[in-house]
Amino acid sequence: MATLETRWGRRLGLGVAASAVVLAIATTTLGAPTVEGRPPPACTETAAAAPFNRTAWQRIEPVLAKGARAAQRLVLGIAGGPTWTIPLDAESFASGPDSGRVVFATDDGRRSTITIVDLAHGCTRAIAVASDVVRSAVLGPDDETTYEHRVGRADRDDLGIWRRSPLSGDAERILPPIEPDARFGITFLTTLQWSADGRHLGIASCGEVACRLRVLDTSDGSTRTVAEPALGELVGITADQAVMRGACRGLPCPIVAIDLDQGLESVIAEGAGTADLVVDDAGRPVVAFEHGGPGGPLTLLPLGGAQVAAQTADVPEGLRIADHDADINVDVPRGWVLLSDNAGPEDPAAWIRDARFRRLADGAIRRLDEVLP
């Protein structure tokens, strides 16, 4: 019998295991010196732009008091380099890293403060304060503009998607709240995810099991919507396709590709474990998934108009496709897929040390600090 692996506990709140202990801050990262317990300093006005050619990572950890989440902390760093820790309020989030930048917001009950961490320089830059509650945000392709999902402070009603200009600092609403739909129930979670071309933003609004997806073309403001109760969380999007799971309460679960223009669906896998949408060296999208369920063979299926057979690929003993719904997020470079043991990373540095990249082109296995973005 296939193993049932639950995902929603991690996405909608603290998992049982994570709630049981206050997780320790890493003291080493691949043998490099760390900055334990200390946040990065504020960026200076004269900090010059610099290309970032290291692998960055971040993790949100709960801080518990009498069994309840009293606060959180953001642990982030560079594979083979330093680690920093940033204390956050209980209602907070972080997204990325992307090109060496992480965006996070923390809410003190009166306002949400949005900040960018520049890992290339090891510094932070507060960019805005919002009276609404900012529940999630991502950086735009320019690494400066933010796209934010907000809710009302008093009633927690959905306030839609907002874009904040780095020049003016002002935010404007670019997408209204999603309409109520009894087939999906109450929306518990809204996630934001970019396509590989950096032009299309996927907004997944998820109930207890099923999700609706809106794909915003940021070049002209047009949107396309997928609202099928048989579909669940978003795996990834391209300019014309979305890859989503079935509306499952755990794994294994089907993976489905949806043509965003015609609405046609095709089943990529009847049952799969962890999955990711990555891009190869030429920028072509590839669905990487565990065939059959958690721990199944690594399978790679290019997306495109032509019918292409999936390929099964070898991975080192004990490693799987990294679960991006778990606790650590890594900036995965083009042409690679991230592998880990998917165990709860009580020690983030050990997780980073033991994780590996697998090259799509030839199957080469490398440590995270050995691969340049």
C-alpha positions in Angstrom: 0.0 0.0 0.0 1.3 3.4 -0.9 2.3 5.7 1.9 -0.1 8.6 2.6 1.9 11.8 3.2 0.0 14.8 4.4 0.8 18.2 3.0 -1.9 20.6 4.2 -0.8 20.5 7.9 2.4 22.2 6.8 0.7 24.7 4.5 -2.2 25.8 6.7 -0.4 25.9 10.1 2.3 24.4 12.2 2.8 20.7 11.7 2.5 18.4 14.7 6.2 17.8 14.8 7.1 21.4 14.3 4.7 22.4 17.1 6.3 20.0 19.6 9.6 21.7 20.0 11.3 25.1 19.6 13.7 24.5 16.8 17.4 25.3 17.3 19.3 27.9 15.3 22.1 26.4 13.2 25.6 27.0 14.4 27.5 26.0 11.3 26.8 25.9 7.6 29.0 23.6 5.5 31.8 24.4 8.0 31.6 28.2 7.3 31.5 30.8 10.0 28.0 32.0 10.9 26.3 35.0 12.5 24.2 33.1 15.0 21.2 34.8 16.3 22.1 38.1 14.7 20.0 39.8 11.9 21.8 41.4 8.9 22.5 45.1 9.3 20.5 47.7 7.3 21.7 48.3 3.8 23.7 51.5 3.2 22.8 54.0 0.5 26.1 53.3 -1.2 25.7 49.5 -1.5 26.4 48.8 -5.1 24.4 46.2 -7.1 26.3 43.0 -7.4 25.7 39.8 -9.3 24.7 36.9 -7.0 26.3 33.6 -7.9 25.7 31.5 -4.8 22.9 29.3 -3.6 20.7 31.1 -1.1 18.1 29.5 1.3 15.7 30.6 4.0 13.5 29.0 6.6 10.7 30.3 8.9 10.8 28.7 12.4 8.1 28.9 15.1 8.9 30.3 18.6 6.6 28.6 21.1 5.3 29.6 24.5 3.2 27.2 26.5 2.6 25.2 23.3 1.3 28.1 21.2 3.2 30.1 18.6 4.2 33.3 20.2 6.6 34.6 17.5 8.6 33.3 14.5 12.2 33.7 13.3 13.6 33.8 9.9 16.8 31.8 9.4 18.5 32.4 6.1 21.9 32.2 4.5 24.2 31.1 1.7 25.3 27.6 1.1 28.9 27.5 2.1 28.6 30.9 3.6 27.1 32.8 6.6 23.8 32.4 8.3 21.6 35.1 9.8 18.6 35.1 12.1 15.8 37.7 12.1 13.1 37.8 14.8 9.5 38.2 13.6 6.1 38.6 15.0 3.8 35.6 15.2 2.0 36.7 12.0 4.7 36.8 9.5 6.0 35.1 6.3 9.0 35.0 4.0 9.2 34.2 0.3 12.1 33.4 -2.0 15.0 33.4 -2.2 15.2 34.6 -5.8 18.5 35.9 -7.2 19.9 36.2 -3.7 16.9 38.2 -2.3 14.3 37.3 0.2 11.2 39.3 0.9 9.4 39.1 4.3 6.7 40.9 6.2 6.0 40.9 10.0 2.8 42.2 11.5 2.7 43.6 15.1 -1.1 43.8 15.3 -1.2 47.4 14.0 0.8 47.3 10.8 2.8 45.1 8.4 6.4 46.0 7.7 7.8 44.6 4.4 11.5 44.1 4.1 13.9 42.8 1.5 17.0 40.9 2.5 19.9 41.3 0.1 22.1 38.2 0.7 24.7 39.4 -1.8 25.6 42.2 0.6 24.3 40.6 3.8 21.9 43.5 4.6 18.2 44.3 4.9 16.1 47.1 3.5 12.7 48.0 4.8 10.6 49.1 1.9 7.1 49.8 3.2 4.6 49.8 6.0 1.0 48.8 5.4 -2.0 49.3 7.6 -3.6 46.2 6.0 -2.3 42.8 6.9 0.1 41.6 4.2 -0.3 37.8 4.2 2.1 36.9 1.4 4.3 38.7 -1.1 6.9 38.0 -3.9 9.5 40.1 -5.6 8.9 41.0 -9.2 11.4 40.1 -12.0 13.2 43.4 -11.4 14.0 42.2 -7.8 12.5 45.5 -6.5 8.8 45.6 -7.2 6.6 43.6 -4.7 3.4 41.8 -5.4 1.4 41.5 -2.2 -1.7 39.6 -1.1 -3.6 41.5 1.6 -6.5 41.0 4.0 -8.4 43.5 6.2 -7.1 44.1 9.7 -10.4 44.1 11.4 -12.4 41.4 9.5 -9.6 39.5 7.6 -11.6 39.9 4.4 -9.6 39.3 1.2 -8.4 42.6 -0.3 -6.9 41.3 -3.5 -3.4 41.5 -5.0 -1.4 44.7 -4.8 1.7 45.9 -6.6 4.2 48.2 -5.0 6.5 50.4 -7.1 10.2 50.7 -5.9 10.3 54.2 -7.2 7.3 55.8 -5.5 6.9 53.2 -2.7 3.1 53.4 -3.3 1.0 50.3 -3.7 -2.0 49.9 -6.1 -4.5 47.1 -6.3 -4.1 45.2 -9.6 -6.4 42.2 -8.9 -9.6 42.2 -6.9 -10.5 39.6 -4.2 -11.5 36.3 -5.6 -15.3 35.8 -5.6 -16.8 33.4 -3.1 -17.5 29.9 -4.4 -19.2 27.4 -2.2 -17.6 24.5 -4.1 -14.3 25.5 -2.7 -15.4 26.6 0.8 -13.5 29.3 2.8 -10.2 30.3 1.4 -7.5 29.4 3.9 -4.4 30.1 1.9 -3.3 32.3 -1.0 0.0 31.6 -2.6 1.9 33.6 -5.2 4.2 32.0 -7.8 6.0 33.3 -10.9 6.3 31.6 -14.2 9.9 31.0 -15.5 9.6 33.9 -17.9 8.9 36.3 -15.0 5.9 37.7 -16.8 3.0 35.6 -15.4 2.0 35.5 -11.8 0.0 32.6 -10.5 -2.3 33.3 -7.6 -3.7 30.1 -6.0 -6.6 30.5 -3.6 -7.1 27.3 -1.6 -9.8 26.0 0.5 -9.4 23.0 2.8 -8.6 20.7 -0.2 -9.4 22.3 -3.6 -7.8 25.5 -5.1 -8.7 28.1 -7.7 -6.0 29.6 -9.8 -5.8 33.0 -11.5 -2.8 33.7 -13.8 -2.1 37.4 -14.2 -0.2 38.6 -17.3 1.7 41.5 -15.7 2.5 43.0 -19.2 -1.1 43.7 -20.0 -3.1 43.0 -16.8 -5.1 40.2 -18.4 -6.1 37.1 -16.3 -7.0 33.5 -16.9 -8.8 31.5 -14.3 -8.9 27.8 -13.5 -11.8 26.9 -11.1 -12.2 23.2 -11.0 -13.0 21.6 -7.6 -11.1 18.4 -8.6 -7.9 20.4 -8.6 -5.7 21.3 -5.6 -2.4 23.0 -5.0 -0.3 24.7 -7.7 2.9 23.0 -8.7 4.0 25.7 -11.2 3.0 27.7 -14.3 4.3 28.6 -17.7 3.1 31.2 -20.1 0.3 28.9 -21.3 0.0 26.0 -18.9 -0.5 25.4 -15.2 0.5 22.2 -13.4 -1.6 21.4 -10.4 -2.3 18.5 -8.1 -5.6 16.8 -7.7 -7.7 17.9 -4.8 -6.1 15.4 -2.4 -5.7 15.4 1.4 -2.3 13.8 1.1 0.2 12.0 -1.1 0.2 10.2 -3.5 -2.0 12.5 -5.6 -2.5 13.0 -9.4 -0.6 15.7 -11.2 -2.6 17.5 -14.0 -1.5 19.9 -16.7 -4.1 22.5 -17.7 -4.0 24.5 -21.0 -4.7 28.0 -19.7 -6.3 29.2 -23.1 -8.5 26.3 -23.9 -9.0 24.8 -20.4 -8.0 21.3 -21.6 -6.6 19.0 -18.9 -4.2 16.2 -19.3 -3.1 13.8 -16.5 0.7 13.7 -16.1 0.6 11.1 -13.3 -2.2 9.2 -11.8 -0.4 9.2 -8.5 2.8 11.0 -7.4 4.7 12.1 -4.4 6.6 15.4 -4.2 6.8 17.4 -7.4 8.3 20.5 -8.9 8.2 22.5 -12.1 11.8 23.3 -13.1 13.4 24.6 -16.2 16.2 23.0 -18.2 19.3 24.8 -19.6 17.4 26.0 -22.6 14.6 27.4 -20.4 12.1 24.7 -21.2 9.7 23.6 -18.4 10.1 20.1 -17.0 7.8 18.5 -14.4 9.9 16.5 -11.9 7.9 14.2 -9.7 8.1 11.0 -7.6 6.3 8.4 -9.7 3.6 6.4 -7.8 3.9 8.2 -4.5 6.4 9.4 -1.8 9.8 7.8 -2.3 8.9 6.7 -5.9 11.4 6.9 -8.7 12.4 10.4 -9.9 10.6 11.1 -13.1 11.2 13.9 -15.6 8.5 15.0 -18.1 9.1 18.0 -20.4 6.0 20.1 -21.0 5.2 21.2 -24.5 3.0 20.6 -27.5 4.6 17.4 -28.7 4.0 14.1 -26.9 7.2 13.3 -25.0 7.7 10.2 -22.9 8.6 10.7 -19.2 12.1 9.6 -18.2 13.0 7.9 -15.0 16.2 9.2 -13.4 18.5 7.8 -10.6 19.0 9.6 -7.4 21.4 8.9 -4.5 20.1 6.6 -1.7 17.8 8.3 0.8 17.2 11.4 -1.3 13.9 12.6 -2.9 12.6 15.6 -4.8 12.7 18.3 -2.1 9.3 19.2 -0.8 8.9 23.0 -1.2 6.0 22.9 1.2 8.4 21.8 3.9 10.4 24.2 6.0 13.3 25.3 3.8 13.2 27.1 0.5 16.2 27.1 -1.8 16.9 29.2 -4.9 17.2 26.4 -7.5 19.3 27.3 -10.5 18.2 26.7 -14.1 19.0 23.1 -15.3 18.9 21.5 -11.9 16.4 19.8 -9.5 16.7 19.9 -5.7 17.0 16.7 -3.7 16.8 16.2 0.0 15.8 13.6 2.6 12.6 15.6 3.3 13.0 15.0 7.0 12.0 17.8 9.3 15.1 20.0 9.4 15.6 20.7 13.1 19.1 21.9 12.0 18.8 24.0 8.8 22.6 23.9 8.3 22.6 20.1 8.3 19.7 20.1 5.8 21.6 22.4 3.5 24.8 20.4 3.9 23.1 17.1 3.0 20.8 18.3 0.2 22.0 17.9 -3.4 21.3 19.3 -6.8 20.8 16.9 -9.7 21.5 18.2 -13.2 18.7 17.5 -15.7 21.1 17.2 -18.7 23.3 14.4 -17.5 22.3 13.4 -13.9 25.4 14.9 -12.3 25.0 15.2 -8.5 26.5 18.3 -6.7 26.4 19.9 -3.3 24.5 23.1 -3.1 27.7 25.2 -2.7 29.2 23.6 -5.8 26.5 24.9 -8.3 26.4 28.5 -9.6 23.0 30.0 -10.5 
